[in-house]
């Protein structure tokens, strides 16, 4: 991977590339990118864990929620999941759906990683349809779902230095990757900062999620009528300005450990940044995605009816199925649990005022 980056950076006229370009290569290069090569990414043997990997109860809860939406809003039994990982969420969703409805769910998956595609095929077989492009679904009616997708999109990186807005680029020196600050001139990045009313303090660093806007646009273009449910971690405009956020949120994750230097171990670790929730909602509104609600994830799961899955049992075995499920539910809904860090954003299109 380092050799590939050296070649690409050396070919650049300026001798540097953007953080977004770096992430594209480190994460998504078809031969060497982190997400593209075989090997566990999620779960105990991977580098990070998602809600869907704690228990199948998460996928089941969302299935209960969307089943209710189809009845209340007249939506079809059709779901597209973007970035489905190992397929465990889809498996749980479909299994629960089949318990709730005599009408089977049509389930599409849009996935970039060949490794994850193979895992999904092995687990789900013919119960899902894998697609290469969202455009294949146009026009789509139903639910578009993603879990920890937007945090993995490549971002630009800016910082205010000595009163000037600078862009943090990636360069090479003596065979090693390094950051290099240049005067910010890109019109799209400047427009994002201006349109979102962002005023950085001295030495404050911030990610600029232009790819987020691109994906929101693609989702809206495909969706004719339905719901977009996006689950991720992030912060609001107000939280962006807190002292604790001064150095931004671009980080690596390896073996469940946070890596401060996003340039270390390219292709060998996950790289993420927090989602700008307020911007996410505003960009959706611009593209006819009506914002309905932002829940903390534990609150959303409670609204789904997750407590109905708690089982009364007298089995003293802490490793029994009922014990494991009850522990997973508590982990998902307790204030100190994993869900406290995540939010569920609900947007709709074509559903009218109601």
Secondary structure, DSSP 8 states (H G I E B T S, - for coil): -HHHHHHHHHHSTTSEEEHHHHHHHHHH-TTT-TTTSSS--BSTTSSB--HHHH-THHHHHHHHHHHHHHHHH---SEEEEES-TTSHHHHHHHHHHHHH-SS--EEEEE---HHHHHHHHHHHGGGSEEES-GGGG-SEEEEEEEES-GGGS--EEEEEETTEEEEEEEEEETTEEEEEEEE---HHHHHHHHHTT----TT-EEEE-HHHHHHHHHHHHHEEEEEEEEEE-EE-HHHHTSGGGTT-S-EEEETTEEES-TTTTTTTSEEE--EEHHHHHHHHHHTT-EEEEEEEHHHHHHHHTGGGG--------TTSHHHHHHHHHHHHHSTTSGGGG-EEEEEEES----
